[in-house]
């Protein structure tokens, strides 16, 4: 039995050395790295990392898009006995500095000298981390750690591999309890926490999906989400080690539709925001020929699929319905799925954030049986998976094999099993609040039906999960705005939404003073929409956004004429925001913020 993820790489390289493992576009040409070449590069880079001083238990940080070098470096680091930390490209310097100080990497790998210079500035004082640049050809100048080119790392590692092979082989036999990766995720205070995932955690997740029949047939996927995201790490880095198959690397999400048509994946996972964008593409295609002139046929076939789904929910789906649904799927709607590159996708899934029902209904109406999943970085990504053919409206599915789900007395979802993290990096497990006995406390609220399906109904914790599945701390946003200038209180909104918006109250005396200094005599309610007032509020928001990553930045806001207090029901007795109450109170305004175009006034 394998106890190390690189054991799986060894097996794949031995079985299918000449099959393409990783593929990418160079201009109009498709390039491949075979499983045999993949293995060779991992060992060569591991040899060089060993010489750079990567010891067992140390970390290697990677700030790079979805490129071959990212994959090779990741597995090379764990072959050395180290652990990887993939960094989100949207992180601002303050966030990068915090994570690097916590992770203390021995080596940092990035794409170019500009990014390397940025990383050097934010590395903690006294760091001796080596910097490796994929696109750098010589040694960097100046104080601090030198730059080393990826080409040098690969060449020098290959030259020293035989001398280091015995030590690397020894490290490959280490226990599965060793850490393989740290996945940094936002906490409720905005401070990132490094979720520890061991080799045993990852191997369990692969085994669970194998037991569900997930790896039957060819495995073709596209890598396009950041590799800092546990879902992307599973689908495109770890799962192929178990099943073989091929990963097409898409370093630019804006080109996803092109890559879908090239790869025609057997499995495709997208956060809800991705499925929304693909729906827009599908609707555009439906407005063109031949679909426009055959709109009645399209509508009829879609209706057949919708009715078949509805009848599957109440148990009235008969054999005639099944035949009609099969015929509808394989008619003109098959052509539509082919134009999207999804005609061979047998496992389309949405995860990382709640999937709007209307979005799911659209995909079912064109023959894409979109399933859901539930999990956290702390559960190695997936704890609950919706089986194809067993879906129920509103359900996230059943616990994956080997995992248990329970509901606490207060409704909180609890998880237990080999996929649960042993804890956070540099944090006392007893003080983290992560575990309740031997159960992981998820911070989410839900219930189980009689069959054991999980329904996630609410979030006990305050963390925002946006439409792209990104965890965002509202507190970290609000504290950069509240109390600035004439702004009094602020609340950030964005759960399940494509971007962050904000509501703000004002300090009336300060607002009046601001207005009078500019010769504005309007009453306070009218001042809230005055162009100069909005301009000043925008300045405060812009200053906050400079300290926030792109997903965290407030795109639109509204000044409201109220003051949130304990008496109004908007604050707790300890003056904490009652977010649900505020969001419910201003639901119409919030919906308007998301309905407005970018060009409308705030």
N, C-alpha and C positions, 0 to 999 in steps of 0.2 A: 504494500500500500504506500502511495506517495505521502511524504510528510513535508514536502517543500514544493512550491509552485514550479520551480525550475525542473523538478523531476518530470513534470508533464511536458515541458519543452523538450527534454531529452527524448522522451518517448515519441513525440510527434516527429522530431527530426530523424529519428531512426526509422520510423514507419514510412514517412512520405518526404524524404529529403529534397526531392525535386518539385514538389507541389508549391504553388505560390502561397505564402503566409500573409504577407503585407503587400498591398498594391497602392500605387499613387500615380497621379498624372504629371507628366513633364511635357508642357506644351500640349500637343494633341496625342502624345504617345502614352501608353499605359506601361509603367515599369513595375517590376515585381521583385520582392525579396523572398526567396524560397525558405522552407523550413530549415533546410540544412545551412543556408547562409545566415538565417536568423540566429540559429544556435551558435555559429562561429563568431558572429559579431558580439553576441552577449558575452561569450567567454573572453574574447579579446578585450572588450571594454572593462569587464570585471577584473582582468589582470592588471590593467592600468589603474583602475580605482584602488586596487589593493596597494599598488606602489604609491598612490597619492595619500595613503594612510587611512583608508576607510576600514575601521575596525568593526567587529561584530557589535551590533546594536546601535551603530552610528547612522546618521541620516544623510541622504543625498536629495537635495531639492532640485526640482525641474520646473522652469518657467518657459514653456514652449508650446506651440500649437500641436495639432495631431499630425506629427511627422514621424518618420521611421526612427529617427534618433531618440525621440521620446520613449518609444516602446523598448528599444534596445537598452537605453540607459536605465529604465525602470527595472528590467529583469536582471541587468548586470549588477545593480546595486544590491538586490536581494541575494544574488549568487554570492556576493562578498560577505553575506551575513548582515548586511545593513537593512535599512528601511527607507522607503521613498516618501517624499512629500511633493506632490504635484500642486502647483500654485495657480490659482485663477488668474487669467490675463487681465481681468478688470480690477484687480486690487490696487488701491492707492498706496503711496509710499508708507503712510502710517500703519496700514494693515500688513504690508509686506514686512516692515521692520518688526512688528510684534511677532509674526509667525516665525521669521528667521531667528529671532532671539529665543523663542520657545523651542524650536526644532534643533538649533545649533548644528547646521549641516557641515559635514567635512568637505563636501563638494557641492557646487551649485552649477547647474547646466542650463544654458539659455541659448537663444537663437543668434544674437548679434552683439556687437560691441556696444551699441547704444543702450540696449537692455542690460548688458553686463555692467556698464558704468552706473546705471541706476541701482542695480543690486549692490554694487560696492558701496554706494552712498548709504544704503539702509542696513547693511550688515552690522551686527553689534560690534562695539569697540572691542578690540582684541581678537576678533575672529580671524582664524587662519584658513578659512575656506578657500579651496581652489575654485577658480572660475573657468568654465569650459564654454566656448562659443562655437555653435554649429557652423556658422558662416564666417568664422574668423580664421585667418591663415597664418598668423604669427603670434608672438608673445606680446601682450599688452605692455604699455609703458605706465610709469607713474607709481605712486605709493600703493601699498596694499597687495592683495593677492594678484598674481599675474594671470593673464588670459592664456588659455591653452586651446588650440583649435581641436575640433572633433576629429579631423583627419589625423592629427598627431596622436590623439588618444587611441584611435583605432589601430594605427600603424604600430605605435610603441607597444600597445597591449598585445597585438599579434606576435610581435617579436619576443616578448617576455613570457608568453603564455606557457610554454613548456616548463619554464623554470617555476612558474606559479601554479601549475595545474594541480599539484598534490595538495597545496594549501586550500585552493578553491574547492577541490573535491571533499576535503575534510569539512569545510564550512557547509557544503551541500548536505551533509549528513546530520546537521544540527536539528534540534527538536522543532516540531510543528508549532510549539507554543511561542516561538520567537516572532517578533513583530515583522510583518512584511511591508506595511504601509501605514502612514498616518493621514487621515482624511480630516482636514481642518474645516470645521463648520461653525457658523455663527451661533453664539449663545444668546440668551434673553437679554444679557447686558451689552451685547455687541462685541464682547471679547471672544475671538475665535478659540475653539478648543480642538486639540488634536485627538481625534478618535483613533484609538489603537486597534488595528486589525491584524491578526496573526495569520500565519500560514494555515493553521487549523481552521480559522474562521472562513478563509477563502475556499479551502478545499471542501468544507462542508457545503458551502453555497453551490459549488459546482456539482457535488454529489446530489444535492436536493433537486436541482434542475434536471439532472440526468434521470433521476427516478421519476420525474414527471413526464418523461419522454420528450424533453425539450430539444435534445440533440439528435433526434432521429432524422436521417436524411442529410443533405448538404447544408453546411452552415456558412452563409454569406451575409456579412453585415457591413455597415458603413460607420466609420468612426468620425463623429462630427461634434459631439458635446465635449466640453473641456474634460481632460483626464483628471482634473481635480474632483470631478463628480463621480461618486461611487458607482452610479449606474453605468457610465461610460467605461469605467475600469472593468466592471464585470463583463459587459457585452463584447468589448473589443480587445481587451488585454488578457483577461483570465479565462473566460469561457473558451476561446479558440485553442488554448493550451490543452483543454480537455477533449474537445471535439474535432480539432483540426479545422479545415475550412479556410476561408479567405476573408481578410479585412481590407476594405478600400478606405484609404485615409483621405478625409475631406477637411483641409485646414481652414476653410472659409464656409461658414454656415450659409452665407448668401448664395452659394453654389449648390446647395443640397439637392434641389430638383434635378440638376444636371447629373449629379453623382448617383441619384436613385435610378435614373435611366441607364446608367452604365452598369451598375452593380446588380440591379434587380434583386434586392436582398430577400433571403428566406425569412429573416427576422428583422424587424425594425422597431426600435423603441424611440418614442419622442415624448417630450414634455408637452403639456396641453398647448402651449404657445406654438410649438412646431406644428402640431396637428391643425391649429387654426390657420397658419400660413399655408399649409398644404391644402386645406379646404378652399382657401381663396384661389389657389392655383386650379383646383378641380372645377370650381364654379366658372372660372375664366374659360377653361377648356369647354365646358358645357355650353357656353354662349357662342361657340364657333361651330363650323361644319365638321363632320356631318351631324353633330348632336343637335344643333339648332333646328334643322329641318326635320329631325326625327324626335322632336321634343315630346310628342305624345307617347312614343314607344319608351323613351327614357322615363317619363313620369309613371307609366304603367309598371315597368319593371321595378322601379324604386318602391312603388306602393306594394308590390308583391313581397318584397324583402321586408318592408316595415311591418306588414301584417303577419308575416311568418315569425318575425321576432316577437311581436306582441303575443301571438298564440303560444310561442315557446315558454312564455312567462306564466301563463295560466294553465298550461298542460293540455291545451286543445289542439296542438300542432299535429296534423295527420299526415299520412303518406302522400296524399295529393298535394298538400301544402309544400311538402319537402321537394317534390318533383318540380313544382312551379318555381320555387325559390332557386333551385339548382339551375333551371333554364334561364331565369332572370339574371342570375349571376354571370352566366356564360354568354350572354348576348352582348348588346352594345355597351353594357356596363363593364364587361371585361376589357373592351377596347379603351374605355376611360382609365381603368386601373393600369393598363399597359402604358398609356401616355404618362402616367404618374410614376411608373417604374415599380408598382406595387402588385403586379399580377401574380407573382410567385411568392408573395409574402404570406406565410402560413401562421406567423406569430406577430401580428401587429399589436403593440402595447403602448399604453400611456401610463406614465408614472411620475413620481417626484412632487406632484401637486394634484389637487382635486380636478377631475375631468368634468367639465360642464355637460349636462345631459343632452342638450341640443347638439353639441359637437359630436358626441358619441352617436346620436341618432342619425346625423348626416352620414357618417362613415358607414354605418350599418346599411343605410339606404342605397349605397353604391357597391355593397358587397365586401366591405372591409370590416371584419368582425373585431373591432377594437376592444381589447381587454384592458383591465386595470391591474395595478399592483399596489401594495402598501409596504412601506418599510422606512428605515432610517439609515444613516451612515452607521449608527450604533448597532444595527442588526445586520451589518454587511450588505446593506442595500435592500434586500427583499425578504420580508417575513411572511407575506401573504400574496398569493398569486391567483388570478382568476383563470380557471381552466376554460379552454375553448369548448363551447357546447354546454357549459354548466353555468354560464353567467346569469346573474340576477340584477335587475335594475337597482342601482344604488350601492351594490356590494363591491368590495374590493377582492372578494374571493376567499379561498381557504388558506390556512397555514401551510407553508411548504413542508414537505416530509421532514420529520425530525425537529420541527419547530412547534412550540405550543403558544396559544393565545388565550389570555384570560382577561376578564373585566373586573376591575377593583370595585369596591363598594361605592365609590364616588363616580364610577363610569369610566375611569382612566383605563386605556388599553395597556395591558402588560404582555411582555414577550419573554419567553424562556427557550433556550436551545443553544446548540454549538455555534450558531452564527452571532451570538451576542458578544459585543466587545468586552474585553477585560477591564476597560476604563479609558480615561483620558491621559494624555501625556502630561507629565509633571503635575498631576493633580491627585490628591489623596482620594481613593475610591470611597472612603467613609464620609468624605465631605462633599462629594460631587452631587449627591442627591440622585444619582443615576439608577440605583438599584433599590428595590423594595424586597428584602430577603434575597432570594435567588432569581427574582423577576426584574426585567428591565422596565422602568417606568417611562413610557413614551411621551407623556405630555399631551397625548391626544385622547379624545373621548369617543366612545362608540359602543356597539353592542353586537352580540352574536345571535344568529337565528338558530332554529332547532337543528339545522343541518351542520352548523359550525361555520357558516359564512360570516365574515366580518363586515360591519357597516361602520364607517368612520363618520361621525356626525358633527364633531366640533374639535376645537383645539384648546386644550387646557392651558397650555403655555401661550405666551404672547407673540411668539415668533411668527413673522409673516413668511409664507411660502408663495412666491409670485407665480405667474402663469408659466414661467420657464423652469419652475422647480427649485429656484434659488432661495436659500434660507436668508432672511434679512431681519435684523434686529430693529424694530421701530424705535426703541429707546435711543439707539446710537444715532438715528436721524434727528429725532425730536430735540435732543439735548443740544444740537448744533444750531437750532433755530429759536427755541423758546427763550424769552427774556432778552433777545437782541432788538435794539431799537425800540419801536413801539409794539413789537410782537410780544404777546403775553404767553399764551399756551399754544402747543402744537401737537397734532396727532397725525401720524403717518398711516396711510392706507394702501393696500396692494395685495391682500390675500387672494390668490387665484386670478389676479389681474395682470395685464401685460406690462405695467409700469407703476411706479409709486406716485401717489398724489398726497396732498396735505390739506388739513383744515387748521386754521389759526384764529385765535382770539386776539384782541388788541388791548393794550393799556390805554384806556380812554384819555387820561390827562396828557400822556406823552403824544398820542395821536393828534389831539387838539393843538398842542404846542407845535408839533411838526407842521400842521396845516397853517396855523396863524403866521408862522415865520415866513410862509410862502404866499401870504395874502389870500388864503382860502378860508372862507367863512362858513362853509357848509356844516350841517349837523353831522354827528358821528355816523348815523346809518348811511348818509350819502357819501361820506368820506371813504367808506370801505370800497367803493367802486371808482374813486377819483383816479385818473391816470397817474398823477404824481405819487399818490399813496401806493398804488400798485407797483409803480416803478421802484419805490424804496423797498417794498416787501420783496420784490423780485431780487433786489440786490442782496438782501439777507439770505434768500434761498440760494442764490448763486454762490455766495461765500460758503454756505454749508455744503453745496454740491462739490466744491473744489476739494473737500476732505472726504468725499464719499466715492465708492466705486460706482461704475455706470448703473448697475442694477438697483443700487440704493438711492440714486439721485431722484429728487422730486421733479417731476415733469410739469405738473400743474397744481395749482392750489386755489383756495378760496378763503378770504377773510370773512368770518362770521360775526354777527352783532351780539353774541351772547358771552357770558362768563361762566366757565365750567366750575362747579362748586359741589360740595357735599350735599347741600340743600337741593341743588338741581338734579342730583342723582348721577352727575357726570364724574365725580371723584369719590374714592373710597374714604373712610374715616382717617386714613393716613395720607390723604391727598394724592393717591395714585389714580391715574386715568382709568375710568371704566370704559375701555375701548368699545366693547360691544354696544353699550348704551349710546355712546357718542355716534358710532357708525350707524346704528339704527335710527337715531334721531335725525341725522343728516343724510339719509339714504338717497333722497331725490337729488340733493346737491352733488353727492358723490357720483351717482350714475351720470349726472350731467358732465362732470369732469372727464369721465371716460368716453362720453359721447362726442365731446367737442373735438374739432380738428386741431391740429397743431397751430393753425393760423388764427384761431379765435382768441379773444381776449380772456385773460384769466379773471 
